[in-house]
Amino acid sequence: MAKTEVILTHNIIGLGAESDRVKVAAGYARNYLIPRGLAIPVTAANEKRIEALKKRRAEREAQELNTMAELAQSVSKLLLKITVKTGADGKMFGAITAGTIADELKHQYDVTLDKKKIHLESPIHTLGEHEVELRLHPNVTSKLRVLVESSTPLELPVAAQPAPAKGAQQPETAAKPAKPAREKKEKPQGAAKGQPPKEPKQRTAKEPKAKAPKEPKPTKKKAEPKSPEAPADAGQ
């Protein structure tokens, strides 16, 4: 495959930065880099542009250094919480990767960070707090605290209470209040099955008839004793 040399005008990750002279495939240079303004062919005229490209590169790198230094300071104060599913034994399903951390940083704090700048020696497989190294710039690194929590926290076993010593007086348990006796509802006699009981008829007390007062009987007058007749005059 034919190669050609070009001068980069922009920073291209994995290839180089402004003012760098690199060799690439001729088709890649002709169809992609040069048409998009990412590189220029190596010519006598373009050689004069290298100094200007170096100056622009220095300005960009200084700005990136300041930006990454500020980001490192702010990220070091964050606590990134990630919730995962676990089994009954508390073991995680899956693992936390650099991509997971980058996605959560964007989602929770709106921080855009290339996952390649998140350095993990191995994916995180355990719950708890972990310290993750961030390589933000060749001259700037930082630390990020990551707290991995379970969506189904384990229930702590209840500690067994020690058995009371022999002869020790057991605490008196409060006596349970007696349940109130249920009132039995008396069923009216004569109620047929399946029919609602008839209400007992209430007897109304009869009012006593008022008796007319008896008229007092007339008292018999005793016969007055007859007065003795005067004796006839003698001589009649």
Residue, then its C-alpha position, 0 to 999 in steps of 0.5 A: m500500500a502506497k504511503t504519502e507524507v502530510i502535515l497535520t493542521h489539527n490534533i488527531i488522536g492516535l495520529g498526531a497534532e498540528s505541525d506534525r509530519v506523518k506518513v499515512a496511506a495515500g487513499y486516507a490522505r487523499n479521500y479523508l485528511i486533505p478534503r476535511g482540512l485536517a492535513i496538507p501535502v508536504t510542499a515548499a509552500n506548506e513548509k512555511r506554514i509549520e511555524a504558524l501551526k506550531k504556535r497554534r498548537a502551543e496555544r491549544e495545549a495551554q488552554e487544554l492544560n488550564t481546562m483539565a486542571e480546573l476539571a481535576q480540581s472539581v472532579s476530586k470533590l465529587l462522589l459518584k454513586i452507582t447502583v447495581k443489582t446483586g444476588a442474595d449473597g451480596k455479589m454484583f451482577g456484572a462489573i463497573t467499567a470505565g465506560t460506565i463511569a464516563d456515562e454516569l459522570k455525564h448523566q449525574y454531573d454533566v461532565t463529559l470525559d473520554k473513557k480512555k482517560i479513566h484508568l482502571e486496573s480492572p473492572i470493579h466487582t465489589l460494593g463499597e467506595h473505590e478510588v479511580e484514577l483520572r489521567l486528564h492530561p499528560n501533566v494532569t491527573s486526578k482522583l474520583r470517588v466511586l460509591v457502588e451500592s446495591s439496589t437490594p441491600l442485604e438484611l442484617p441477621v438479628a443477633a441471638q439474645p443470650a439465654p437467661a442464667k439459671g435462677a435468674q428472675q425472668p422479667e414479668t410480662a405484662a398481663k394481657p387485658a381480658k377480652p370483653a365478653r361478646e353480648k349475645k343477641e337474643k333471637p326472638q321466638g317464632a322466627a322462621k329460618g331464612q326470614p328476618p326476625k319480627e320485632p316483638k310487639q310492645r304491649t301498651a298499658k291500659e289506662p284504668k277506667a275512672k270510676a264515678p265517685k259514689e254518692p253518699k247515702p242519705t242518713k236516716k233520721k232517727a225518730e224523735p221521741k214523742s213528747p208525753e201527752a198532757p193528762a186530761d184535765a180532771g173533771q172532763 
